[in-house]
Each structure stands twice: as structure tokens, then as C-alpha cells.
Amino acid sequence: MASYRPSTAIAIASWKWLKGIVKRNDTVTLPGPTAIGLTAIAWILESVLVWQSAHWAGLDVSWPDALLVTTVAVAAQIAP
């Protein structure tokens, strides 16, 4: 259960950040539950792909490491 705490904290912080953007910019709207659910599934599947690819390459990568790599890769794609 303790391994979920950082992910939960990041999710809450991200949601608060997004709500702040919506308050400051009327053209931005919050995503619906379908978009949030599909995004979460995509991130999990991408993390599984990172984890499996690392194992195929002979690297001993933990699940949190694969999730971190996915998070950094997505953040790099949306960074200004």
C-alpha cells in the first residue's frame, strides 16, 4: 500500500494544477471521466511496455522505475 502513496500524491497535485489552469483560462476545460480513464490506462500500458522492454534488454527495472520513465517521457512531450 505504501508504494501507491507517491503516485496518489502526484495525481492529487496534478489535478490541483490543472484546476488552477482552468480557473485562469476560460478556453481550457477539465477532461471528462472517459478521457481520464483512458489516459490512466494508456499510462499503465506504456509503463508495462517500458518495464518489459527493459527486461528484454537485460535491465532489472522495478515497476516504480518504469512508471517514472513513463512520467518523464510524457512530461518531456508536453514541456514548453
PDB file of N, CA, C and O in Angstrom:
ATOM      1  N   MET A   1       0.828  -1.193   0.000  1.00  0.00           N
ATOM      2  CA  MET A   1       0.000   0.000   0.000  1.00  0.00           C
ATOM      3  C   MET A   1       0.868   1.251   0.000  1.00  0.00           C
ATOM      4  O   MET A   1       0.485   2.263  -0.587  1.00  0.00           O
ATOM      5  N   ALA A   2       2.011   1.202   0.637  1.00  0.00           N
ATOM      6  CA  ALA A   2       2.872   2.385   0.726  1.00  0.00           C
ATOM      7  C   ALA A   2       3.414   2.807  -0.631  1.00  0.00           C
ATOM      8  O   ALA A   2       3.723   3.982  -0.826  1.00  0.00           O
ATOM      9  N   SER A   3       3.535   1.879  -1.573  1.00  0.00           N
ATOM     10  CA  SER A   3       4.075   2.237  -2.887  1.00  0.00           C
ATOM     11  C   SER A   3       3.104   3.101  -3.686  1.00  0.00           C
ATOM     12  O   SER A   3       3.511   3.752  -4.649  1.00  0.00           O
ATOM     13  N   TYR A   4       1.828   3.119  -3.303  1.00  0.00           N
ATOM     14  CA  TYR A   4       0.841   3.933  -4.010  1.00  0.00           C
ATOM     15  C   TYR A   4       0.811   5.372  -3.523  1.00  0.00           C
ATOM     16  O   TYR A   4       0.257   6.235  -4.203  1.00  0.00           O
ATOM     17  N   ARG A   5       1.387   5.652  -2.374  1.00  0.00           N
ATOM     18  CA  ARG A   5       1.324   6.994  -1.806  1.00  0.00           C
ATOM     19  C   ARG A   5       1.967   8.051  -2.696  1.00  0.00           C
ATOM     20  O   ARG A   5       1.350   9.092  -2.921  1.00  0.00           O
ATOM     21  N   PRO A   6       3.181   7.835  -3.217  1.00  0.00           N
ATOM     22  CA  PRO A   6       3.749   8.868  -4.105  1.00  0.00           C
ATOM     23  C   PRO A   6       2.902   9.083  -5.354  1.00  0.00           C
ATOM     24  O   PRO A   6       2.718  10.221  -5.786  1.00  0.00           O
ATOM     25  N   SER A   7       2.392   8.018  -5.931  1.00  0.00           N
ATOM     26  CA  SER A   7       1.558   8.153  -7.127  1.00  0.00           C
ATOM     27  C   SER A   7       0.279   8.913  -6.822  1.00  0.00           C
ATOM     28  O   SER A   7      -0.167   9.739  -7.618  1.00  0.00           O
ATOM     29  N   THR A   8      -0.303   8.635  -5.679  1.00  0.00           N
ATOM     30  CA  THR A   8      -1.524   9.331  -5.280  1.00  0.00           C
ATOM     31  C   THR A   8      -1.247  10.804  -5.048  1.00  0.00           C
ATOM     32  O   THR A   8      -2.029  11.661  -5.462  1.00  0.00           O
ATOM     33  N   ALA A   9      -0.135  11.102  -4.387  1.00  0.00           N
ATOM     34  CA  ALA A   9       0.230  12.500  -4.134  1.00  0.00           C
ATOM     35  C   ALA A   9       0.466  13.243  -5.445  1.00  0.00           C
ATOM     36  O   ALA A   9       0.058  14.396  -5.588  1.00  0.00           O
ATOM     37  N   ILE A  10       1.114  12.595  -6.389  1.00  0.00           N
ATOM     38  CA  ILE A  10       1.368  13.218  -7.690  1.00  0.00           C
ATOM     39  C   ILE A  10       0.052  13.439  -8.435  1.00  0.00           C
ATOM     40  O   ILE A  10      -0.140  14.480  -9.064  1.00  0.00           O
ATOM     41  N   ALA A  11      -0.844  12.471  -8.366  1.00  0.00           N
ATOM     42  CA  ALA A  11      -2.141  12.611  -9.039  1.00  0.00           C
ATOM     43  C   ALA A  11      -2.943  13.769  -8.451  1.00  0.00           C
ATOM     44  O   ALA A  11      -3.554  14.539  -9.193  1.00  0.00           O
ATOM     45  N   ILE A  12      -2.943  13.897  -7.135  1.00  0.00           N
ATOM     46  CA  ILE A  12      -3.678  14.990  -6.488  1.00  0.00           C
ATOM     47  C   ILE A  12      -3.060  16.335  -6.848  1.00  0.00           C
ATOM     48  O   ILE A  12      -3.774  17.288  -7.163  1.00  0.00           O
ATOM     49  N   ALA A  13      -1.732  16.412  -6.802  1.00  0.00           N
ATOM     50  CA  ALA A  13      -1.054  17.665  -7.158  1.00  0.00           C
ATOM     51  C   ALA A  13      -1.319  18.033  -8.618  1.00  0.00           C
ATOM     52  O   ALA A  13      -1.524  19.204  -8.937  1.00  0.00           O
ATOM     53  N   SER A  14      -1.314  17.049  -9.489  1.00  0.00           N
ATOM     54  CA  SER A  14      -1.575  17.305 -10.912  1.00  0.00           C
ATOM     55  C   SER A  14      -2.992  17.797 -11.129  1.00  0.00           C
ATOM     56  O   SER A  14      -3.218  18.702 -11.932  1.00  0.00           O
ATOM     57  N   TRP A  15      -3.944  17.216 -10.428  1.00  0.00           N
ATOM     58  CA  TRP A  15      -5.340  17.631 -10.569  1.00  0.00           C
ATOM     59  C   TRP A  15      -5.522  19.067 -10.083  1.00  0.00           C
ATOM     60  O   TRP A  15      -6.229  19.852 -10.715  1.00  0.00           O
ATOM     61  N   LYS A  16      -4.881  19.413  -8.953  1.00  0.00           N
ATOM     62  CA  LYS A  16      -4.961  20.790  -8.440  1.00  0.00           C
ATOM     63  C   LYS A  16      -4.331  21.765  -9.431  1.00  0.00           C
ATOM     64  O   LYS A  16      -4.857  22.858  -9.643  1.00  0.00           O
ATOM     65  N   TRP A  17      -3.212  21.380 -10.037  1.00  0.00           N
ATOM     66  CA  TRP A  17      -2.540  22.222 -11.028  1.00  0.00           C
ATOM     67  C   TRP A  17      -3.458  22.459 -12.221  1.00  0.00           C
ATOM     68  O   TRP A  17      -3.585  23.582 -12.708  1.00  0.00           O
ATOM     69  N   LEU A  18      -4.095  21.387 -12.686  1.00  0.00           N
ATOM     70  CA  LEU A  18      -4.995  21.503 -13.830  1.00  0.00           C
ATOM     71  C   LEU A  18      -6.205  22.375 -13.498  1.00  0.00           C
ATOM     72  O   LEU A  18      -6.637  23.175 -14.329  1.00  0.00           O
ATOM     73  N   LYS A  19      -6.749  22.228 -12.306  1.00  0.00           N
ATOM     74  CA  LYS A  19      -7.881  23.067 -11.902  1.00  0.00           C
ATOM     75  C   LYS A  19      -7.474  24.541 -11.848  1.00  0.00           C
ATOM     76  O   LYS A  19      -8.275  25.419 -12.165  1.00  0.00           O
ATOM     77  N   GLY A  20      -6.223  24.812 -11.444  1.00  0.00           N
ATOM     78  CA  GLY A  20      -5.722  26.187 -11.438  1.00  0.00           C
ATOM     79  C   GLY A  20      -5.640  26.764 -12.841  1.00  0.00           C
ATOM     80  O   GLY A  20      -5.953  27.935 -13.055  1.00  0.00           O
ATOM     81  N   ILE A  21      -5.221  25.950 -13.789  1.00  0.00           N
ATOM     82  CA  ILE A  21      -5.158  26.400 -15.188  1.00  0.00           C
ATOM     83  C   ILE A  21      -6.560  26.723 -15.701  1.00  0.00           C
ATOM     84  O   ILE A  21      -6.755  27.718 -16.399  1.00  0.00           O
ATOM     85  N   VAL A  22      -7.527  25.888 -15.357  1.00  0.00           N
ATOM     86  CA  VAL A  22      -8.909  26.109 -15.794  1.00  0.00           C
ATOM     87  C   VAL A  22      -9.445  27.418 -15.223  1.00  0.00           C
ATOM     88  O   VAL A  22     -10.149  28.150 -15.918  1.00  0.00           O
ATOM     89  N   LYS A  23      -9.125  27.720 -13.976  1.00  0.00           N
ATOM     90  CA  LYS A  23      -9.589  28.969 -13.356  1.00  0.00           C
ATOM     91  C   LYS A  23      -8.988  30.192 -14.039  1.00  0.00           C
ATOM     92  O   LYS A  23      -9.656  31.218 -14.172  1.00  0.00           O
ATOM     93  N   ARG A  24      -7.732  30.091 -14.473  1.00  0.00           N
ATOM     94  CA  ARG A  24      -7.051  31.230 -15.089  1.00  0.00           C
ATOM     95  C   ARG A  24      -7.361  31.394 -16.572  1.00  0.00           C
ATOM     96  O   ARG A  24      -7.189  32.486 -17.113  1.00  0.00           O
ATOM     97  N   ASN A  25      -7.811  30.346 -17.235  1.00  0.00           N
ATOM     98  CA  ASN A  25      -8.013  30.378 -18.680  1.00  0.00           C
ATOM     99  C   ASN A  25      -9.371  29.761 -19.020  1.00  0.00           C
ATOM    100  O   ASN A  25      -9.572  28.559 -18.851  1.00  0.00           O
ATOM    101  N   ASP A  26     -10.289  30.580 -19.494  1.00  0.00           N
ATOM    102  CA  ASP A  26     -11.644  30.108 -19.793  1.00  0.00           C
ATOM    103  C   ASP A  26     -11.708  29.164 -20.994  1.00  0.00           C
ATOM    104  O   ASP A  26     -12.689  28.435 -21.145  1.00  0.00           O
ATOM    105  N   THR A  27     -10.694  29.161 -21.842  1.00  0.00           N
ATOM    106  CA  THR A  27     -10.722  28.292 -23.021  1.00  0.00           C
ATOM    107  C   THR A  27     -10.320  26.856 -22.695  1.00  0.00           C
ATOM    108  O   THR A  27     -10.487  25.962 -23.525  1.00  0.00           O
ATOM    109  N   VAL A  28      -9.793  26.629 -21.497  1.00  0.00           N
ATOM    110  CA  VAL A  28      -9.376  25.288 -21.082  1.00  0.00           C
ATOM    111  C   VAL A  28     -10.490  24.672 -20.238  1.00  0.00           C
ATOM    112  O   VAL A  28     -11.026  25.322 -19.340  1.00  0.00           O
ATOM    113  N   THR A  29     -10.833  23.431 -20.525  1.00  0.00           N
ATOM    114  CA  THR A  29     -11.839  22.721 -19.737  1.00  0.00           C
ATOM    115  C   THR A  29     -11.228  21.449 -19.156  1.00  0.00           C
ATOM    116  O   THR A  29     -10.276  20.895 -19.705  1.00  0.00           O
ATOM    117  N   LEU A  30     -11.787  21.002 -18.048  1.00  0.00           N
ATOM    118  CA  LEU A  30     -11.320  19.761 -17.438  1.00  0.00           C
ATOM    119  C   LEU A  30     -11.755  18.573 -18.289  1.00  0.00           C
ATOM    120  O   LEU A  30     -12.837  18.593 -18.876  1.00  0.00           O
ATOM    121  N   PRO A  31     -10.925  17.546 -18.358  1.00  0.00           N
ATOM    122  CA  PRO A  31     -11.315  16.362 -19.121  1.00  0.00           C
ATOM    123  C   PRO A  31     -12.427  15.601 -18.403  1.00  0.00           C
ATOM    124  O   PRO A  31     -12.566  15.682 -17.183  1.00  0.00           O
ATOM    125  N   GLY A  32     -13.203  14.875 -19.171  1.00  0.00           N
ATOM    126  CA  GLY A  32     -14.275  14.068 -18.602  1.00  0.00           C
ATOM    127  C   GLY A  32     -13.744  12.754 -18.053  1.00  0.00           C
ATOM    128  O   GLY A  32     -12.565  12.442 -18.225  1.00  0.00           O
ATOM    129  N   PRO A  33     -14.597  11.985 -17.398  1.00  0.00           N
ATOM    130  CA  PRO A  33     -14.162  10.724 -16.806  1.00  0.00           C
ATOM    131  C   PRO A  33     -13.655   9.713 -17.838  1.00  0.00           C
ATOM    132  O   PRO A  33     -12.757   8.924 -17.544  1.00  0.00           O
ATOM    133  N   THR A  34     -14.222   9.733 -19.033  1.00  0.00           N
ATOM    134  CA  THR A  34     -13.751   8.816 -20.078  1.00  0.00           C
ATOM    135  C   THR A  34     -12.314   9.140 -20.463  1.00  0.00           C
ATOM    136  O   THR A  34     -11.482   8.240 -20.580  1.00  0.00           O
ATOM    137  N   ALA A  35     -12.021  10.417 -20.661  1.00  0.00           N
ATOM    138  CA  ALA A  35     -10.663  10.829 -21.030  1.00  0.00           C
ATOM    139  C   ALA A  35      -9.673  10.509 -19.917  1.00  0.00           C
ATOM    140  O   ALA A  35      -8.560  10.056 -20.183  1.00  0.00           O
ATOM    141  N   ILE A  36     -10.073  10.742 -18.688  1.00  0.00           N
ATOM    142  CA  ILE A  36      -9.183  10.451 -17.557  1.00  0.00           C
ATOM    143  C   ILE A  36      -8.921   8.953 -17.456  1.00  0.00           C
ATOM    144  O   ILE A  36      -7.781   8.529 -17.264  1.00  0.00           O
ATOM    145  N   GLY A  37      -9.972   8.157 -17.586  1.00  0.00           N
ATOM    146  CA  GLY A  37      -9.815   6.707 -17.511  1.00  0.00           C
ATOM    147  C   GLY A  37      -8.944   6.152 -18.624  1.00  0.00           C
ATOM    148  O   GLY A  37      -8.065   5.326 -18.379  1.00  0.00           O
ATOM    149  N   LEU A  38      -9.187   6.604 -19.845  1.00  0.00           N
ATOM    150  CA  LEU A  38      -8.385   6.131 -20.977  1.00  0.00           C
ATOM    151  C   LEU A  38      -6.932   6.578 -20.867  1.00  0.00           C
ATOM    152  O   LEU A  38      -6.024   5.841 -21.251  1.00  0.00           O
ATOM    153  N   THR A  39      -6.711   7.777 -20.347  1.00  0.00           N
ATOM    154  CA  THR A  39      -5.349   8.262 -20.151  1.00  0.00           C
ATOM    155  C   THR A  39      -4.621   7.416 -19.111  1.00  0.00           C
ATOM    156  O   THR A  39      -3.459   7.056 -19.300  1.00  0.00           O
ATOM    157  N   ALA A  40      -5.298   7.102 -18.023  1.00  0.00           N
ATOM    158  CA  ALA A  40      -4.690   6.261 -16.983  1.00  0.00           C
ATOM    159  C   ALA A  40      -4.336   4.883 -17.534  1.00  0.00           C
ATOM    160  O   ALA A  40      -3.258   4.356 -17.261  1.00  0.00           O
ATOM    161  N   ILE A  41      -5.243   4.308 -18.306  1.00  0.00           N
ATOM    162  CA  ILE A  41      -4.973   3.001 -18.909  1.00  0.00           C
ATOM    163  C   ILE A  41      -3.785   3.082 -19.864  1.00  0.00           C
ATOM    164  O   ILE A  41      -2.939   2.187 -19.879  1.00  0.00           O
ATOM    165  N   ALA A  42      -3.715   4.142 -20.657  1.00  0.00           N
ATOM    166  CA  ALA A  42      -2.596   4.306 -21.598  1.00  0.00           C
ATOM    167  C   ALA A  42      -1.273   4.416 -20.856  1.00  0.00           C
ATOM    168  O   ALA A  42      -0.277   3.826 -21.275  1.00  0.00           O
ATOM    169  N   TRP A  43      -1.252   5.170 -19.753  1.00  0.00           N
ATOM    170  CA  TRP A  43      -0.018   5.311 -18.974  1.00  0.00           C
ATOM    171  C   TRP A  43       0.400   3.972 -18.371  1.00  0.00           C
ATOM    172  O   TRP A  43       1.582   3.629 -18.372  1.00  0.00           O
ATOM    173  N   ILE A  44      -0.557   3.227 -17.866  1.00  0.00           N
ATOM    174  CA  ILE A  44      -0.234   1.920 -17.282  1.00  0.00           C
ATOM    175  C   ILE A  44       0.310   0.987 -18.355  1.00  0.00           C
ATOM    176  O   ILE A  44       1.312   0.307 -18.134  1.00  0.00           O
ATOM    177  N   LEU A  45      -0.337   0.949 -19.507  1.00  0.00           N
ATOM    178  CA  LEU A  45       0.141   0.085 -20.593  1.00  0.00           C
ATOM    179  C   LEU A  45       1.517   0.514 -21.090  1.00  0.00           C
ATOM    180  O   LEU A  45       2.356  -0.332 -21.403  1.00  0.00           O
ATOM    181  N   GLU A  46       1.753   1.818 -21.164  1.00  0.00           N
ATOM    182  CA  GLU A  46       3.075   2.289 -21.579  1.00  0.00           C
ATOM    183  C   GLU A  46       4.131   1.914 -20.544  1.00  0.00           C
ATOM    184  O   GLU A  46       5.257   1.574 -20.907  1.00  0.00           O
ATOM    185  N   SER A  47       3.783   1.973 -19.267  1.00  0.00           N
ATOM    186  CA  SER A  47       4.718   1.571 -18.215  1.00  0.00           C
ATOM    187  C   SER A  47       5.036   0.085 -18.297  1.00  0.00           C
ATOM    188  O   SER A  47       6.176  -0.324 -18.082  1.00  0.00           O
ATOM    189  N   VAL A  48       4.028  -0.719 -18.607  1.00  0.00           N
ATOM    190  CA  VAL A  48       4.257  -2.156 -18.790  1.00  0.00           C
ATOM    191  C   VAL A  48       5.203  -2.382 -19.960  1.00  0.00           C
ATOM    192  O   VAL A  48       6.095  -3.227 -19.883  1.00  0.00           O
ATOM    193  N   LEU A  49       5.017  -1.636 -21.035  1.00  0.00           N
ATOM    194  CA  LEU A  49       5.895  -1.746 -22.196  1.00  0.00           C
ATOM    195  C   LEU A  49       7.334  -1.355 -21.845  1.00  0.00           C
ATOM    196  O   LEU A  49       8.277  -2.031 -22.257  1.00  0.00           O
ATOM    197  N   VAL A  50       7.504  -0.278 -21.093  1.00  0.00           N
ATOM    198  CA  VAL A  50       8.841   0.145 -20.657  1.00  0.00           C
ATOM    199  C   VAL A  50       9.466  -0.935 -19.786  1.00  0.00           C
ATOM    200  O   VAL A  50      10.632  -1.288 -19.964  1.00  0.00           O
ATOM    201  N   TRP A  51       8.687  -1.460 -18.841  1.00  0.00           N
ATOM    202  CA  TRP A  51       9.185  -2.489 -17.926  1.00  0.00           C
ATOM    203  C   TRP A  51       9.610  -3.742 -18.695  1.00  0.00           C
ATOM    204  O   TRP A  51      10.687  -4.287 -18.450  1.00  0.00           O
ATOM    205  N   GLN A  52       8.766  -4.199 -19.624  1.00  0.00           N
ATOM    206  CA  GLN A  52       9.076  -5.404 -20.388  1.00  0.00           C
ATOM    207  C   GLN A  52      10.271  -5.181 -21.314  1.00  0.00           C
ATOM    208  O   GLN A  52      11.124  -6.060 -21.444  1.00  0.00           O
ATOM    209  N   SER A  53      10.340  -4.029 -21.952  1.00  0.00           N
ATOM    210  CA  SER A  53      11.472  -3.727 -22.839  1.00  0.00           C
ATOM    211  C   SER A  53      12.780  -3.699 -22.063  1.00  0.00           C
ATOM    212  O   SER A  53      13.807  -4.173 -22.550  1.00  0.00           O
ATOM    213  N   ALA A  54      12.743  -3.148 -20.868  1.00  0.00           N
ATOM    214  CA  ALA A  54      13.948  -3.118 -20.035  1.00  0.00           C
ATOM    215  C   ALA A  54      14.386  -4.534 -19.675  1.00  0.00           C
ATOM    216  O   ALA A  54      15.580  -4.833 -19.679  1.00  0.00           O
ATOM    217  N   HIS A  55      13.437  -5.401 -19.366  1.00  0.00           N
ATOM    218  CA  HIS A  55      13.785  -6.788 -19.050  1.00  0.00           C
ATOM    219  C   HIS A  55      14.337  -7.509 -20.273  1.00  0.00           C
ATOM    220  O   HIS A  55      15.273  -8.299 -20.152  1.00  0.00           O
ATOM    221  N   TRP A  56      13.772  -7.248 -21.448  1.00  0.00           N
ATOM    222  CA  TRP A  56      14.309  -7.849 -22.671  1.00  0.00           C
ATOM    223  C   TRP A  56      15.741  -7.392 -22.922  1.00  0.00           C
ATOM    224  O   TRP A  56      16.550  -8.137 -23.475  1.00  0.00           O
ATOM    225  N   ALA A  57      16.050  -6.159 -22.513  1.00  0.00           N
ATOM    226  CA  ALA A  57      17.397  -5.618 -22.697  1.00  0.00           C
ATOM    227  C   ALA A  57      18.348  -6.063 -21.590  1.00  0.00           C
ATOM    228  O   ALA A  57      19.524  -5.699 -21.598  1.00  0.00           O
ATOM    229  N   GLY A  58      17.847  -6.844 -20.643  1.00  0.00           N
ATOM    230  CA  GLY A  58      18.694  -7.346 -19.567  1.00  0.00           C
ATOM    231  C   GLY A  58      18.816  -6.404 -18.382  1.00  0.00           C
ATOM    232  O   GLY A  58      19.707  -6.573 -17.550  1.00  0.00           O
ATOM    233  N   LEU A  59      17.941  -5.420 -18.291  1.00  0.00           N
ATOM    234  CA  LEU A  59      17.972  -4.468 -17.185  1.00  0.00           C
ATOM    235  C   LEU A  59      16.957  -4.883 -16.127  1.00  0.00           C
ATOM    236  O   LEU A  59      15.824  -5.243 -16.447  1.00  0.00           O
ATOM    237  N   ASP A  60      17.369  -4.829 -14.872  1.00  0.00           N
ATOM    238  CA  ASP A  60      16.466  -5.164 -13.772  1.00  0.00           C
ATOM    239  C   ASP A  60      15.777  -3.885 -13.307  1.00  0.00           C
ATOM    240  O   ASP A  60      16.294  -3.160 -12.458  1.00  0.00           O
ATOM    241  N   VAL A  61      14.613  -3.622 -13.871  1.00  0.00           N
ATOM    242  CA  VAL A  61      13.876  -2.388 -13.596  1.00  0.00           C
ATOM    243  C   VAL A  61      12.646  -2.725 -12.766  1.00  0.00           C
ATOM    244  O   VAL A  61      11.921  -3.672 -13.070  1.00  0.00           O
ATOM    245  N   SER A  62      12.420  -1.949 -11.723  1.00  0.00           N
ATOM    246  CA  SER A  62      11.235  -2.164 -10.894  1.00  0.00           C
ATOM    247  C   SER A  62      10.028  -1.479 -11.526  1.00  0.00           C
ATOM    248  O   SER A  62      10.167  -0.662 -12.437  1.00  0.00           O
ATOM    249  N   TRP A  63       8.844  -1.824 -11.028  1.00  0.00           N
ATOM    250  CA  TRP A  63       7.614  -1.217 -11.530  1.00  0.00           C
ATOM    251  C   TRP A  63       7.610   0.295 -11.314  1.00  0.00           C
ATOM    252  O   TRP A  63       7.262   1.026 -12.242  1.00  0.00           O
ATOM    253  N   PRO A  64       7.984   0.805 -10.124  1.00  0.00           N
ATOM    254  CA  PRO A  64       8.028   2.267  -9.953  1.00  0.00           C
ATOM    255  C   PRO A  64       9.019   2.949 -10.904  1.00  0.00           C
ATOM    256  O   PRO A  64       8.776   4.069 -11.353  1.00  0.00           O
ATOM    257  N   ASP A  65      10.130   2.277 -11.208  1.00  0.00           N
ATOM    258  CA  ASP A  65      11.089   2.844 -12.160  1.00  0.00           C
ATOM    259  C   ASP A  65      10.459   2.983 -13.548  1.00  0.00           C
ATOM    260  O   ASP A  65      10.638   4.001 -14.217  1.00  0.00           O
ATOM    261  N   ALA A  66       9.732   1.970 -13.969  1.00  0.00           N
ATOM    262  CA  ALA A  66       9.072   2.017 -15.281  1.00  0.00           C
ATOM    263  C   ALA A  66       8.018   3.118 -15.314  1.00  0.00           C
ATOM    264  O   ALA A  66       7.871   3.807 -16.324  1.00  0.00           O
ATOM    265  N   LEU A  67       7.288   3.284 -14.222  1.00  0.00           N
ATOM    266  CA  LEU A  67       6.286   4.347 -14.149  1.00  0.00           C
ATOM    267  C   LEU A  67       6.950   5.719 -14.181  1.00  0.00           C
ATOM    268  O   LEU A  67       6.436   6.646 -14.806  1.00  0.00           O
ATOM    269  N   LEU A  68       8.087   5.849 -13.511  1.00  0.00           N
ATOM    270  CA  LEU A  68       8.823   7.119 -13.530  1.00  0.00           C
ATOM    271  C   LEU A  68       9.319   7.442 -14.939  1.00  0.00           C
ATOM    272  O   LEU A  68       9.217   8.585 -15.383  1.00  0.00           O
ATOM    273  N   VAL A  69       9.851   6.454 -15.636  1.00  0.00           N
ATOM    274  CA  VAL A  69      10.315   6.672 -17.010  1.00  0.00           C
ATOM    275  C   VAL A  69       9.150   7.121 -17.891  1.00  0.00           C
ATOM    276  O   VAL A  69       9.304   8.028 -18.710  1.00  0.00           O
ATOM    277  N   THR A  70       7.999   6.498 -17.728  1.00  0.00           N
ATOM    278  CA  THR A  70       6.817   6.890 -18.500  1.00  0.00           C
ATOM    279  C   THR A  70       6.413   8.319 -18.182  1.00  0.00           C
ATOM    280  O   THR A  70       6.105   9.097 -19.085  1.00  0.00           O
ATOM    281  N   THR A  71       6.413   8.667 -16.901  1.00  0.00           N
ATOM    282  CA  THR A  71       6.035  10.021 -16.484  1.00  0.00           C
ATOM    283  C   THR A  71       6.977  11.062 -17.068  1.00  0.00           C
ATOM    284  O   THR A  71       6.530  12.098 -17.561  1.00  0.00           O
ATOM    285  N   VAL A  72       8.271  10.796 -17.015  1.00  0.00           N
ATOM    286  CA  VAL A  72       9.254  11.737 -17.557  1.00  0.00           C
ATOM    287  C   VAL A  72       9.103  11.853 -19.074  1.00  0.00           C
ATOM    288  O   VAL A  72       9.212  12.947 -19.627  1.00  0.00           O
ATOM    289  N   ALA A  73       8.853  10.733 -19.746  1.00  0.00           N
ATOM    290  CA  ALA A  73       8.685  10.766 -21.203  1.00  0.00           C
ATOM    291  C   ALA A  73       7.460  11.590 -21.601  1.00  0.00           C
ATOM    292  O   ALA A  73       7.518  12.364 -22.557  1.00  0.00           O
ATOM    293  N   VAL A  74       6.367  11.430 -20.881  1.00  0.00           N
ATOM    294  CA  VAL A  74       5.160  12.205 -21.188  1.00  0.00           C
ATOM    295  C   VAL A  74       5.381  13.676 -20.864  1.00  0.00           C
ATOM    296  O   VAL A  74       4.987  14.550 -21.636  1.00  0.00           O
ATOM    297  N   ALA A  75       6.008  13.951 -19.724  1.00  0.00           N
ATOM    298  CA  ALA A  75       6.278  15.347 -19.348  1.00  0.00           C
ATOM    299  C   ALA A  75       7.179  16.026 -20.372  1.00  0.00           C
ATOM    300  O   ALA A  75       6.992  17.205 -20.674  1.00  0.00           O
ATOM    301  N   ALA A  76       8.147  15.300 -20.905  1.00  0.00           N
ATOM    302  CA  ALA A  76       9.038  15.883 -21.909  1.00  0.00           C
ATOM    303  C   ALA A  76       8.285  16.210 -23.199  1.00  0.00           C
ATOM    304  O   ALA A  76       8.650  17.144 -23.913  1.00  0.00           O
ATOM    305  N   GLN A  77       7.252  15.455 -23.493  1.00  0.00           N
ATOM    306  CA  GLN A  77       6.467  15.703 -24.705  1.00  0.00           C
ATOM    307  C   GLN A  77       5.601  16.948 -24.592  1.00  0.00           C
ATOM    308  O   GLN A  77       5.322  17.601 -25.597  1.00  0.00           O
ATOM    309  N   ILE A  78       5.172  17.284 -23.376  1.00  0.00           N
ATOM    310  CA  ILE A  78       4.279  18.431 -23.210  1.00  0.00           C
ATOM    311  C   ILE A  78       4.980  19.658 -22.652  1.00  0.00           C
ATOM    312  O   ILE A  78       4.358  20.711 -22.512  1.00  0.00           O
ATOM    313  N   ALA A  79       6.258  19.543 -22.331  1.00  0.00           N
ATOM    314  CA  ALA A  79       7.001  20.682 -21.782  1.00  0.00           C
ATOM    315  C   ALA A  79       7.172  21.757 -22.857  1.00  0.00           C
ATOM    316  O   ALA A  79       7.359  21.442 -24.033  1.00  0.00           O
ATOM    317  N   PRO A  80       7.108  23.019 -22.452  1.00  0.00           N
ATOM    318  CA  PRO A  80       7.269  24.104 -23.446  1.00  0.00           C
ATOM    319  C   PRO A  80       8.679  24.193 -23.989  1.00  0.00           C
ATOM    320  O   PRO A  80       8.966  25.048 -24.826  1.00  0.00           O
TER     321      PRO A  80
END
